[in-house]
Amino acid sequence: MSLRGKRVLVTGAGGFIGSHLTEALVRTGAHVKAFVHYRGNGSWGWLDTSSLKEEMEVIAGDVADRDCVTHAMKGADLVFHLAALIGIPYSYHAPSAYLRTNIEGTLNVLQSGRELGVQRILHTSTSEVYGTAQRVPIDEQHSLQGQSPYSACKIGADKLAEAFYLSFQTPVVTIRPFNTFGPRQSARAVIPTIMSQCLAGETVRLGSLHPTRDFNYVSNTVDAFLKGAEADSAIGRTINIGSGSEISIGSLVKKIEGILGRTVRLEVEESRLRPAGSEVDRLLADNSQARSVLGWEPFVSLDEGLKKTFEWIREHGSEYRAGSYVV
């Protein structure tokens, strides 16, 4: 399937990954509708500053509202479903909000897509659904474990996508990114947290330093979504999107120090620690299915991606409150 000329809808289009994907779709020649979360000030999130915003149709609404979703989806050939609440610490405080957005919102997308005859739905998962790795690298058959309300809700959403494919042959592809990073990511994520604090002072305050993560630059993740939309053999599958390499948070700080050309004082702040049973200690992707089914591979390395991200955060420092813990 070629994306040129296709009518596509992106939910969560104003967010970090969603805004990059929406812009990439415009560049392919697709006719893009961007579904953004309604805000009273009329903001479209990151699309407010996009140079391509005039080349897309923007619709504001709430993915948890079935009528909003159906209205936005009318006429779409493909739907990229990225709308979600994603902050893990906030999910400890507001689990019902995560259920409404992540599970009920996904159900709305699947039901509307089925009723309207959408050709393909690209559903977004997360590596957090695996919990701490029981074996590495983690393939798509690895068991799922809800170690936070966020991950539990994403497991529920993933299983709904699977059920709609098996029950109704709804053409769903589940893209399961590991730790995507890059420009526009909020300080709820660890890389912007480290970099913004490095730029603001001499001390970096973090939670646990021992967990390892498989970091993947945002353009790599976007490329996987595009390939997932084009590959017919991807329908009905869940596909890991990760670099296939892992690094501990402590070692990540050292790598970022190398970009800065100086050292920082590292402190573990108790308020940033996850509950003991909720910490995911290790994530490392087996990306062999992405390579074989999608023809995908990460083309931006961790080092190159960190440099690109640091330059962006340095230019957009006002977007971050470096002294605050953002949940």
C-alpha positions in Angstrom: 0.0 0.0 0.0 1.4 3.4 -1.0 0.5 6.3 1.3 0.5 8.9 -1.5 -3.0 10.2 -1.9 -4.3 8.1 1.0 -6.7 9.8 3.4 -5.2 9.3 6.9 -6.1 10.2 10.4 -3.6 10.5 13.3 -5.0 10.5 16.8 -2.6 12.1 19.4 -1.3 14.2 16.5 -0.3 17.1 18.8 2.0 15.0 20.9 5.7 14.1 20.8 5.7 11.1 18.4 2.3 12.0 16.9 3.5 15.4 15.6 6.6 13.9 14.0 4.5 11.2 12.4 1.8 13.7 11.2 4.5 15.8 9.5 6.1 12.7 7.9 2.7 11.6 6.5 2.2 15.1 4.9 5.6 14.7 3.3 4.6 11.3 1.8 1.8 13.0 -0.1 -1.0 11.7 2.1 -4.1 13.7 2.9 -3.8 14.1 6.6 -6.3 14.8 9.3 -4.7 15.5 12.7 -6.9 14.7 15.7 -5.6 16.7 18.7 -6.8 16.9 22.3 -9.3 19.7 22.8 -7.8 22.6 24.8 -9.7 25.7 25.9 -7.0 27.9 24.5 -7.2 26.4 21.1 -3.7 24.9 21.2 -2.9 22.1 18.8 0.1 21.0 20.9 3.4 20.6 18.9 1.5 21.2 15.6 1.1 24.9 16.7 4.8 25.4 15.6 4.9 23.0 12.7 5.8 24.5 9.3 3.4 22.0 7.8 0.3 22.8 9.8 -1.4 24.5 6.8 -1.1 21.3 4.8 -3.2 19.2 7.2 -6.8 19.3 8.6 -6.7 19.7 12.4 -9.7 18.4 14.4 -9.8 19.0 18.2 -11.7 16.5 20.4 -11.3 13.7 22.9 -10.5 10.1 22.0 -12.6 9.0 24.9 -15.7 10.5 23.3 -17.1 8.0 20.7 -18.9 10.7 18.7 -15.6 12.8 18.4 -13.7 9.8 17.1 -16.4 8.7 14.6 -16.6 12.2 13.2 -12.9 12.5 12.8 -12.5 9.1 11.3 -15.1 9.5 8.5 -13.5 9.2 5.1 -10.2 7.9 6.4 -8.5 5.1 4.6 -5.9 4.6 7.4 -5.9 5.5 11.1 -2.7 5.9 13.2 -3.8 5.7 16.8 -1.3 7.3 19.1 -3.6 9.2 21.5 -2.9 8.1 25.1 -2.0 9.2 28.6 1.6 8.1 28.9 3.2 9.4 32.1 3.9 6.5 34.4 4.1 8.4 37.7 0.8 10.2 37.0 -0.9 6.9 36.4 -0.4 6.1 40.1 -2.5 9.1 41.0 -5.2 9.0 38.2 -5.7 5.4 37.0 -9.3 5.9 36.0 -8.3 8.7 33.6 -5.8 6.3 32.1 -8.5 3.6 31.7 -10.8 6.0 30.0 -8.3 7.4 27.5 -6.1 4.3 26.8 -8.7 1.5 26.9 -12.0 3.2 26.2 -10.3 5.5 23.7 -8.8 2.5 21.8 -12.2 0.8 21.9 -13.7 3.8 20.3 -11.1 3.8 17.5 -11.6 0.1 16.9 -15.3 0.2 16.8 -15.5 3.3 14.6 -12.9 1.9 12.3 -14.8 -1.4 12.0 -18.1 0.4 11.3 -16.6 2.8 8.8 -14.6 0.2 6.9 -11.2 1.7 7.5 -8.5 -0.2 5.5 -6.0 -0.3 8.3 -5.6 0.8 11.9 -2.1 1.3 13.3 -2.4 0.9 17.0 0.4 2.1 19.3 1.6 -0.1 22.2 4.6 0.3 24.5 7.5 -1.8 25.7 6.2 -1.1 29.3 3.6 -3.9 28.7 6.4 -6.5 29.1 7.4 -5.3 32.6 10.9 -6.3 33.7 12.4 -8.6 31.1 12.1 -12.3 32.0 14.5 -13.1 29.1 16.4 -11.0 26.7 16.1 -9.9 24.0 12.4 -9.4 24.4 10.4 -10.8 21.5 6.7 -10.4 20.9 5.9 -13.7 22.6 7.3 -12.5 25.9 4.7 -12.5 28.7 2.9 -9.2 29.6 3.0 -7.8 33.1 1.2 -4.6 34.3 3.7 -3.1 36.7 2.0 0.3 36.7 -1.6 1.4 36.0 -0.3 2.9 32.7 1.1 -0.4 31.5 -2.0 -2.3 32.7 -4.2 0.0 30.6 -1.9 -0.4 27.6 -2.1 -4.2 27.9 -5.9 -3.8 27.9 -5.8 -1.6 24.8 -3.4 -4.1 23.0 -5.7 -7.0 23.8 -8.7 -5.1 22.4 -6.8 -4.6 19.2 -5.9 -8.3 19.1 -9.5 -9.2 19.8 -10.9 -7.0 17.1 -8.6 -8.6 14.6 -9.4 -12.2 15.7 -13.1 -11.7 16.2 -14.0 -9.3 13.3 -10.9 -9.4 11.0 -10.5 -5.7 11.7 -7.2 -4.9 9.9 -5.0 -3.9 12.9 -1.3 -3.6 13.1 0.1 -3.1 16.6 3.4 -1.1 16.7 5.2 -1.6 20.0 7.9 1.1 20.4 10.6 0.7 23.0 11.9 4.0 24.6 11.5 6.6 21.9 13.3 9.9 22.4 14.0 13.1 20.5 13.0 16.7 20.0 9.6 17.7 21.5 9.6 15.0 24.2 8.5 16.3 27.6 10.4 16.1 30.8 8.2 13.2 31.9 10.8 11.1 30.0 14.3 10.5 31.3 16.5 11.9 28.5 14.8 15.4 28.4 14.9 15.3 32.2 18.7 14.8 32.3 19.5 17.2 29.5 17.3 20.1 30.8 18.8 19.7 34.3 22.3 19.6 32.8 21.7 22.9 31.0 20.1 24.6 34.0 22.8 23.7 36.6 25.5 21.4 38.0 23.1 18.8 39.6 21.0 16.1 38.0 18.3 14.6 40.1 16.9 11.2 39.0 15.2 8.1 40.3 16.7 4.7 39.9 20.0 4.6 38.0 20.3 0.8 37.5 17.4 0.1 35.1 18.4 -0.4 31.5 16.4 0.8 28.5 16.4 0.3 24.7 16.4 3.9 23.4 15.3 4.6 19.9 15.3 8.0 18.1 12.0 9.3 17.1 12.5 9.3 13.3 13.3 5.5 13.6 9.9 5.0 15.3 8.1 7.1 12.8 9.7 5.1 9.9 8.3 1.9 11.5 4.7 3.4 11.5 5.0 4.3 7.9 6.3 0.8 7.0 3.6 -0.8 9.1 1.0 1.1 7.0 2.5 -0.1 3.7 3.2 -3.8 4.6 0.2 -6.1 4.1 2.0 -8.9 6.0 2.0 -6.7 9.1 -1.8 -6.9 9.6 -2.8 -8.9 12.7 0.7 -8.7 14.1 2.3 -7.0 17.1 5.8 -5.7 16.1 8.6 -4.5 18.5 10.3 -1.3 17.4 13.6 -1.0 19.3 17.3 -0.6 18.6 18.3 -3.9 20.0 20.8 -2.3 22.4 20.4 -1.4 26.1 22.0 1.2 28.4 21.5 1.8 32.1 20.2 5.2 33.2 23.5 5.8 35.1 25.5 5.1 31.9 23.2 7.3 29.9 24.1 10.3 32.2 27.8 9.6 31.5 27.1 9.6 27.7 25.2 12.9 28.0 28.1 14.4 30.0 30.3 13.5 27.0 28.1 15.6 24.8 28.2 18.5 27.2 32.0 18.2 27.7 31.6 18.4 31.5 30.5 16.4 34.5 27.5 16.9 36.6 26.6 16.0 40.2 24.2 13.1 40.2 21.6 12.7 43.0 18.9 10.1 43.6 15.7 11.8 44.7 13.3 9.6 46.6 10.2 11.3 45.1 11.3 10.2 41.6 11.6 6.5 42.5 8.9 4.2 41.4 7.3 1.8 44.0 9.6 -1.2 44.3 7.3 -3.6 42.6 6.6 -1.2 39.8 10.1 -0.5 38.6 10.9 -2.1 35.2 14.5 -3.1 35.6 15.4 -4.1 32.1 14.1 -3.6 28.6 15.9 -4.8 25.5 14.1 -5.4 22.2 14.3 -8.3 19.8 13.5 -6.3 16.6 13.9 -9.3 14.2 10.2 -9.3 13.3 10.4 -5.6 12.4 13.3 -6.3 10.1 11.7 -9.3 8.4 8.1 -8.1 8.1 8.5 -4.4 7.7 12.0 -4.2 6.2 12.7 -1.8 9.1 16.0 -1.0 10.9 17.0 1.9 13.1 19.0 4.4 10.9 19.7 7.0 13.6 22.1 5.7 16.4 21.7 6.5 20.1 24.8 8.8 20.0 23.6 10.7 16.9 20.0 11.0 18.3 21.3 12.3 21.7 23.2 15.0 19.9 20.2 16.0 17.8 18.0 16.0 20.9 20.5 18.0 23.0 20.7 20.7 20.3 16.9 21.0 20.2 16.5 21.2 24.0 19.2 23.8 24.2 17.3 25.9 21.7 13.9 25.3 23.5 14.9 25.5 27.1 11.8 27.5 28.0 9.7 24.4 27.3 11.2 22.8 30.4 11.0 23.4 34.2 14.3 21.9 35.0 14.0 22.3 38.8 10.6 20.6 39.0 9.7 16.9 39.0 7.1 16.6 36.2 4.8 13.6 36.7 
